[in-house]
Amino acid sequence: MVRMTNPELSNPPAAERRPHRYERHGQTVEDPYFWLKDQKYPVIDEPDVLAYLTEENAYFDAAMKPHEGLVETLFAEMKGRIKEDDASVPQKDGDFLYWWAFRPGGQYRVWYRKPASGGADEVILDEPAEAEGHDYFRLQVLDVSPDGRLMAWSSDSNGSERFVLKIRDLATGEDVETVSAVTNGATAWSSDSKSLAYTEVNDNWRTYRARLHILDSDPATDTTLYEETDDIGFNVGIGLTQDRQWITLNTHDHQTSEIRLVPASDPAAAPILVSPRKEKREYSVDGAHGKLWILTNDDHVNFRVAVADPATPGVWETVIPGSDQVYLRGISSFAGHLAITERVDGLDQIRLRSYDGTEHRIAFPEASYTASLGSNPEYDPVAYRIGYASMVTPQTVFDYDPAARALTTLKVQELPSGYDPSLYATERLTITARDGARVPVSVLYRKGFPKDGSGKLFLYAYGAYGHAIPPGFSTIRLSLVDRGWAYAIAHIRGGDDLGYDWYLKGKATHRWNTFRDFSDAARGLIDAGFASAGNIAINGGSAGGELMGVVANTDPDLWGAVVADVPFVDVLNTMQDESLPLTPGEWPEWGNPITDPAAFDLIRSYSPYDNVAAQDYPPMLITGGLNDPRVTYWEPAKWAAALRYAKTDANLLLLKINMGAGHGGKSGRFDSLREDAEAFAFVLTQIAD
């Protein structure tokens, strides 16, 4: 293995170390880069901070300049696999068919509709036009009123995730009202199309209340449907039951939920509490046939399905009991069926259960895949829209006829530059972790890949919040696989790949399991011949970036390169800062180090920033976003500064802060591809033949 270096990069930025310490639970914590957090945040204008970030970005540009040709080649490959005029399959909702499409070369979608009975296409939102003049644009809500005349839509133009909510007259294409400039989350129309429910964030970016806007009224007079005042860790969300009879007001943290209902026909009515919150109990509610259909983990870790009468919403009768083998993940109550998304042995399943109790699972064509319910807005659809993919099968859209039990293919993702699935192979391995847990790993490679340890491997994982990384399809990863790499996804604890308990065994007091699973998965792949130590590139983002930071500290010799995207790495300090938007809501996930000495000790034991050591580290690329409200910019900045000071190697360390973006990086489909190309170029030049 040869790592490519640039002699002109011998003087990387060095952030000043400024003494700062504090005491907690009788311990002293040193934080010499505390100053990189602008104390006026969310205003960020401290000259020293901006100067340092600018210097790091300039260093990144200088380091990548010799590889511009490779970046452009990778970008061209990735772009060539994207259908420039791609479009979704139209979906019926009431009197109209709705879909989106890209214009050739367009970064953003254009949204259309036309009468289901036939007629001309109508543009209802032109994202490229709305994004013009902005470095960043993200559409969140696009919600047409039941009468089809109006559309609620919201967008963010700087990455701060504070969305401006507007109402558009679809006959004229003009926005007729601005409802709020600080919304986040979904909206829900009343049945008569005369009012709109929405949620707002406070100064700490917590979605704390649901409001009701009456059309043509002053938004300042909007009624508060529900406000979360008792628990600063809870957020409020809006939903609509499948039968469109109820607007749901959902309040929750990462382990507890509570739901209220208001009639969609009378949203100003007093909300009905379904069941009071109980710590560590989660539940969701849908509606059909005058009943409430409830998914809850109150008596089994893998959830049960229950039914209730709206007159006594807290009395739940079991319909499908909990199971050690079947992980119930979601329910949608259509007129003909309860559609149940579930996972068995880590494999997605969709079960359709008639209200008389007869049921069947949809049969899919491959042994390993990912499948989900697609967009199914109507209560009584003729067929169910299904999304499907595997590591070798591009994204596929099916309609499923439950009477015939037949899948009809509506669309298969097209790769204009060409793709032959017969050239590729995928495997699902099970690797035994050091404590005996059996960790699944999905691997993709071109047929003929050598399994003698001479190959190169790209290993990805997330491992938090019960978020599974499915064995799906990606056009991007082909740029590595076609260069002879294997690409692997480690389904580690902290995700819910193998059930809800798989998630619980990787959170809070069990957090070390996540990190050890990842390193053990890498060693298992080495034993299986996919690579050797030092020839493995690893990647994770956000909480997955925390994972990258931990394993870079604990097992640096395993990795040939590390790419950490918007990494949550200043964990100890962030979890003690109640002024930050997400901190109180994160305590159930990580523990509260303010009040709990054991949580303090545990977090301090793995927090990447606090455990940087005087040792050799692999080459590292770290990214962040100046406007990111989830992982604030100073987390990657402080971590990079600490690494530069402590590490004993001459390997390349790069920090790139997007100065006009947030948690997801750049927003346009091609701009984000260029960032992927930069990351792959970094990996390919650091783990070279």
C-alpha positions, 0 to 999 in steps of 0.5 A: 500500500502506498499513500499519496502525499503532496510536499506542498502540504507540509504546513497544515492549519494549526488552530490555537490552543486556548486554555479552557476547562470545567469540572463535573462530577469531581472530574476536570475536562480540558477543552482547548478548542472551546473558542471555535464555538462562536458564543453568539451561535446561531450567529457565526461572525467571530473573525477568528473562527471564520478565519480558521474555517477559511484556512482549513477550506483553502488547505482542502482545496490545495490538497485536492487540486492535484486530483482534480482530474480524478474528481472530474472523472469520478463526477462524470461517471456518477453523473453518467449513471443518472437519467437527467430527465428522470421522473417519478411514476404518477400517483393518483390522489383524488381527482389528479395524478401527481408526479415530479420530473427533472429537466435535463441538467436540472439540479432540482425537481419540477412537480406536476399534476394533471386530471386523472380523467385526462387533460394537460400537465400542470406545473405546481412547483418549479424547484429550479425557479424557487432555488434561483439565487440561492446556494442551497435549496431544500423543499420539505412540504408539498401538500395539496388541499383536499379540494385541489385548489391550494397547495401548502409548501415549505422550503429552506434556502440556507441549510438551517432547517427553518422552513418558510411555509407558504400557501399557493393558489394553483389556478394562478401559480401565485403564493397567496399567504406566508404562514410562518418562517420557522416551520419544520415538519409535515402539514395537514389540511382540514377536510374542508380545505379552509385551514392548515395544521403545521408545526413551528420551531423555537429559538433552540430549533425544537419543534415545540408546538402545533398551530392551526392557520385559518385561510386569509387570517393573520398568522399571528392569530393562529390557534395553538393546537398543542404546545410541549411545555413540560419536557424540553426533550420532546418534539411535536409532529403533525400527521393525518390518518390514512382514512383522513378522518383524524389529524394527529398531534404527535409528541415524542423523544427517542423512546417515549411518545404521546398522541392526540387527535383532532377531527379533520372535519373540525380541527379547532375541536379540543384534542383527544388524548389517545393515551398518556405518555409512559416512559420508554413506551412508543406508539403510533396511530392510524385510522380505518373503518371507524377504528384506531389501529395502534402499533406499540412496544408496550408489552413486547420489544418488537411491538404489537398491533392493537385496535381501539374505539375512538370513544375509548382510545386508551383501551387497546385490544391486541390484533397481532401480538409481539414476536421474537421472530417478527419485528413490526415496524409500521402499519397503514390502515387502508380500506381493504387491508392493514399494510404492515411493514416488518422485518424477519431475520433482518429482511424486509417484509410487507404483510397485507392483513384483511380486516377479517384476519386473513393475511399474506406477505408479498413475495419478492424475487430475490433472497436479499433485498430491501422493500417498502411501501411507496407513496399510497395517498388514497384510502382505497387504492386499486393497487399498492405502490411498492419500492424495491431494490437490492445491492445489484438490482436498481431501484424498482417501482411496483404496483401490487394487486392483492387479489391476484397477488401479482407485482407489476413493474412500473419503473426500473431505475435507468443508468444511461451510461449502462449497467449489467447486473450479471457482472456483480455479486452480493453476499450477506455474511454473518460475523461473530462479534467479540461478545458473541453477537452475530453481526450481518454484513452485506457486501457487493463486488464485481465477479472475480474479486479476489478473496485472498486478502489482496483486495480493497474494501470500503466499509460503511455503517451508521449504528444509531437511533434504530436506523437500519441501513438496508442492502439497497442499490447505489449508483455512486458505489459502482465507481469504487466497485468497478475499480476492483473494490468491494463495498460493504455495509455493516448492520451493527447494533444501534440500528434496528436491522435485526429487531428493536432490541438490536437497536437497544443493545447499541444505545446509551449504556450499551453504546460500546457495542456499536463501535466494537461491532464495526471493528469486529466486522472489519476483522471478520471481512479480513478473515473472509479474504476481502482485504487486509488491515490498512486496505480498508476505507471507512465512512459514516455520517452524523452519528455514523461520524461519531462511529468513525471517530471512535474506531479511528481512536481505538483501531487506527491500524485497521483503516487505510482512510477515514471519511467522516461526514458531519461527524458527531464527535464532541459528544461529552460537551454537546450532551452537557450544553442544554442551550443547543437545539437537540441536546435535551431530546438526545439524553434518552439516546446517549445518557445525561452526563449533567445529572448522571455520573455514570453517563458522564464516565461512559460518554467520556470513555468514547467521545472522539474529541476527548480521546484523541491520542498521540498516535498514528492515524490513517488519512482522514477527510472530515466534513461539516456544514456552517449552518448545520443545526444537528451537528454544529460546525465546531464539532468537526472543526474542534476534532480536526484541530485536536487531531492535527495537534496530537497525531504522530503521523504525516498522513493527510488530514482534511477538513471541509466546512460547507459555508452555505449548507447544513447537515446534508451538504450541498442540496442540488443533485449534481452538487452533492455528487461532486462531494461524493466524487471528492470523497472517493478521490480522497480514498482512491489516492490514499489507498493506492496500488 
